[in-house]
Amino acid sequence: MTIHVAIVEDQKQIREGLKVMIDSLPDFYCAGTFEDAESLIKCFKHLDVQVILMDIGLPGISGIECVEQLKKIRPDVHFLICTNFEDDDKIYDALCAGATGYVLKNISNTDLTEAITQISSGGSPMSPLVARKIVNSFSGKHKNTTLINALTIKEREVLNLLGKGHPYKIIADKMGINIGTLRTHIMHIYEKLQVHSRADAVNKVFPKNLV
C-alpha cells in the first residue's frame, strides 16, 4: 500500500529536499507540499493524504494551531511534527493538539522514513531526545502530585495563594483565619516540603508558578 505524505515546511530547500526523498522511495508518494498552514487548510478536506509532515515555526498560523484545527476535520490523518523545537512546552502542546509523532529535523532520512511508516501503521514515533523529555515530564508531574498530596486542603489553599503573591494579611482575610493560624499552616508547609521560604515552596510544587 502506498503511503501518501504531504509536507508543510516554510523553508524551500528543506521542503523540496523532503519531496525528492519521499518520491524516491517505493510505496511512498508526495501528495503535496505547502509553505504555510493556510495553504494546507484550503485544500485539506479533499487532499488524498495519510501522513502530514508538519513544521511548527510557520509564518501565520503555527504548525500546532494547524494540527489542532485539521485533526477535528479528519481524525484519520496522522500528523508527524518535524521541527527544530525541542522544548517541553512545544512538545506537550503539539501532542495535545493531536500530533501522533514528534521528530527533530536532524533526524536521518532512514529514521524519518521509518517514522512515517510507523505512524501510518498506528505507531507514535518520537526522536530519542523527545521521548526522554516526555518521560521526564511525566516523572516531574508525578513528583509534584506526591508533594501536593502530602499537604492538607487548607495547606494547599495557602500555598496556592502564596504562589499568587498575596501578602499574609490578604491570604488570612481570604481564608477567614488570623495571621497566627496562617503562620502555623505555612510552617507545616515548609516542614513537609523541606523548604525555608515562600519562593522555594512555590517553585518546588509549581515549577512554572502555574497556580
C-alpha positions as CSV (number, residue, x, y, z in Angstrom):
1,M,0.0,0.0,0.0
2,T,1.4,3.4,-1.0
3,I,1.6,6.0,1.8
4,H,0.6,9.4,0.7
5,V,2.6,12.1,2.5
6,A,2.2,15.9,2.5
7,I,4.8,18.3,3.6
8,V,4.3,21.6,5.4
9,E,7.6,23.5,5.6
10,D,8.3,27.2,5.1
11,Q,12.0,26.7,4.1
12,K,12.0,26.0,0.4
13,Q,15.2,23.9,0.4
14,I,14.1,21.6,3.1
15,R,10.6,21.3,1.6
16,E,11.9,20.3,-1.8
17,G,14.5,18.0,-0.3
18,L,11.8,16.1,1.6
19,K,9.7,15.9,-1.5
20,V,12.6,14.4,-3.5
21,M,13.3,11.9,-0.7
22,I,9.7,10.8,-0.4
23,D,9.1,10.4,-4.2
24,S,12.3,8.4,-4.5
25,L,11.1,5.7,-2.1
26,P,9.0,2.7,-3.1
27,D,5.5,2.7,-1.5
28,F,5.7,6.4,-0.8
29,Y,4.0,9.3,-2.7
30,C,4.2,13.0,-2.0
31,A,0.6,14.2,-2.0
32,G,1.6,17.9,-1.9
33,T,4.0,20.5,-0.5
34,F,2.9,23.6,1.4
35,E,4.9,26.6,2.6
36,D,2.4,27.6,5.2
37,A,-0.5,26.3,7.2
38,E,-3.1,28.4,5.4
39,S,-2.2,26.7,2.1
40,L,-2.8,23.3,3.5
41,I,-6.0,24.3,5.3
42,K,-7.6,25.5,2.0
43,C,-7.3,22.1,0.3
44,F,-7.2,19.8,3.3
45,K,-10.7,18.4,3.1
46,H,-10.1,16.9,-0.3
47,L,-6.4,16.1,-0.1
48,D,-5.6,12.4,-0.6
49,V,-3.1,12.0,2.3
50,Q,-2.5,9.7,5.2
51,V,0.5,11.4,6.9
52,I,1.5,15.1,7.1
53,L,5.0,16.2,8.0
54,M,4.3,19.4,9.9
55,D,6.8,22.1,10.9
56,I,5.9,24.2,13.9
57,G,7.6,27.6,13.2
58,L,5.5,28.6,10.2
59,P,4.5,32.2,9.1
60,G,1.0,33.0,10.1
61,I,-0.8,30.0,11.7
62,S,1.7,27.9,13.6
63,G,2.0,24.1,13.0
64,I,0.5,23.3,16.3
65,E,-2.6,25.5,15.7
66,C,-2.9,23.9,12.2
67,V,-2.9,20.4,13.7
68,E,-5.5,21.4,16.2
69,Q,-7.8,22.7,13.5
70,L,-7.4,19.9,11.0
71,K,-7.4,16.9,13.3
72,K,-11.0,17.8,14.2
73,I,-11.9,17.7,10.5
74,R,-10.2,14.5,9.5
75,P,-9.1,12.4,12.6
76,D,-7.9,9.6,10.4
77,V,-5.0,11.8,9.1
78,H,-1.7,11.4,11.1
79,F,0.4,14.5,11.8
80,L,4.1,13.9,12.3
81,I,5.8,17.0,13.7
82,C,9.2,17.6,12.1
83,T,10.8,20.6,13.7
84,N,13.9,22.2,15.4
85,F,11.9,23.0,18.5
86,E,12.7,20.6,21.4
87,D,11.4,22.5,24.4
88,D,8.9,20.8,26.7
89,D,6.0,23.2,26.1
90,K,6.1,22.8,22.3
91,I,6.2,19.0,22.6
92,Y,3.3,19.0,25.1
93,D,1.2,21.5,23.0
94,A,1.8,19.6,19.8
95,L,0.7,16.2,21.3
96,C,-2.3,17.8,23.0
97,A,-3.3,19.4,19.6
98,G,-3.4,15.9,18.0
99,A,0.0,15.2,16.6
100,T,0.8,11.5,16.6
101,G,4.5,11.8,16.4
102,Y,7.3,14.3,17.1
103,V,10.8,14.2,15.5
104,L,13.6,16.7,15.1
105,K,14.8,17.9,11.8
106,N,18.3,16.5,12.4
107,I,16.8,13.0,12.0
108,S,18.3,10.9,9.3
109,N,16.4,10.1,6.1
110,T,16.3,6.4,7.1
111,D,14.9,7.2,10.5
112,L,12.4,9.7,9.1
113,T,11.2,7.1,6.6
114,E,10.8,4.6,9.4
115,A,8.9,7.2,11.4
116,I,6.4,7.8,8.6
117,T,5.9,4.1,8.1
118,Q,5.4,3.6,11.8
119,I,2.9,6.4,12.2
120,S,0.9,5.2,9.2
121,S,0.7,1.8,10.9
122,G,-0.7,3.1,14.2
123,G,2.6,3.9,16.0
124,S,3.8,7.1,17.6
125,P,7.3,7.8,16.6
126,M,9.5,10.1,18.7
127,S,13.1,11.2,18.4
128,P,15.1,9.8,21.4
129,L,15.5,13.3,22.9
130,V,11.8,14.0,22.6
131,A,10.9,10.6,24.2
132,R,13.2,11.3,27.1
133,K,11.7,14.7,27.7
134,I,8.2,13.2,27.8
135,V,9.3,10.5,30.3
136,N,11.0,13.2,32.4
137,S,7.9,15.4,32.2
138,F,5.6,12.6,33.5
139,S,8.1,11.9,36.3
140,G,8.1,15.5,37.3
141,K,4.3,15.6,37.3
142,H,4.2,12.5,39.5
143,K,6.6,14.1,41.9
144,N,4.6,17.3,42.1
145,T,1.4,15.3,42.7
146,T,3.0,13.4,45.6
147,L,4.1,16.7,47.2
148,I,0.7,18.2,46.8
149,N,-1.0,15.1,48.3
150,A,1.2,15.5,51.4
151,L,-0.5,18.8,52.2
152,T,-3.9,19.2,53.8
153,I,-6.7,21.0,51.9
154,K,-6.0,24.2,53.9
155,E,-2.3,24.0,53.3
156,R,-2.9,23.6,49.6
157,E,-5.1,26.7,49.6
158,V,-2.4,28.6,51.5
159,L,0.3,27.5,49.0
160,N,-1.9,28.5,46.1
161,L,-2.4,32.0,47.4
162,L,1.3,32.3,48.3
163,G,2.0,31.4,44.7
164,K,-0.2,34.3,43.5
165,G,2.0,36.7,45.5
166,H,-0.6,37.7,48.1
167,P,0.7,39.2,51.4
168,Y,-0.1,37.3,54.6
169,K,-2.9,39.7,55.6
170,I,-4.7,39.2,52.3
171,I,-4.3,35.4,52.5
172,A,-5.6,35.4,56.1
173,D,-8.6,37.5,55.1
174,K,-9.5,35.4,52.1
175,M,-9.3,32.2,54.2
176,G,-11.1,33.7,57.2
177,I,-8.3,32.9,59.6
178,N,-6.0,35.0,61.7
179,I,-2.3,35.7,61.0
180,G,-1.2,33.3,63.7
181,T,-3.1,30.4,62.2
182,L,-1.8,31.3,58.8
183,R,1.8,31.2,60.0
184,T,1.2,27.8,61.5
185,H,-0.1,26.5,58.1
186,I,3.0,28.0,56.4
187,M,5.3,26.4,59.0
188,H,3.7,23.0,58.3
189,I,4.0,23.5,54.5
190,Y,7.7,24.3,54.9
191,E,8.3,21.3,57.1
192,K,6.5,18.9,54.7
193,L,8.2,20.3,51.6
194,Q,11.6,20.7,53.3
195,V,12.0,24.3,52.3
196,H,12.6,27.6,54.1
197,S,10.9,30.3,52.1
198,R,7.7,31.1,50.2
199,A,9.6,31.1,46.8
200,D,11.2,27.7,47.5
201,A,7.8,26.2,48.4
202,V,6.0,27.5,45.4
203,N,8.8,26.6,43.0
204,K,9.1,23.1,44.4
205,V,5.4,22.3,43.7
206,F,4.7,24.6,40.8
207,P,8.0,25.0,38.9
208,K,6.5,27.5,36.5
209,N,4.3,29.2,39.1
210,L,1.2,27.9,37.3
211,V,-1.0,28.2,40.4
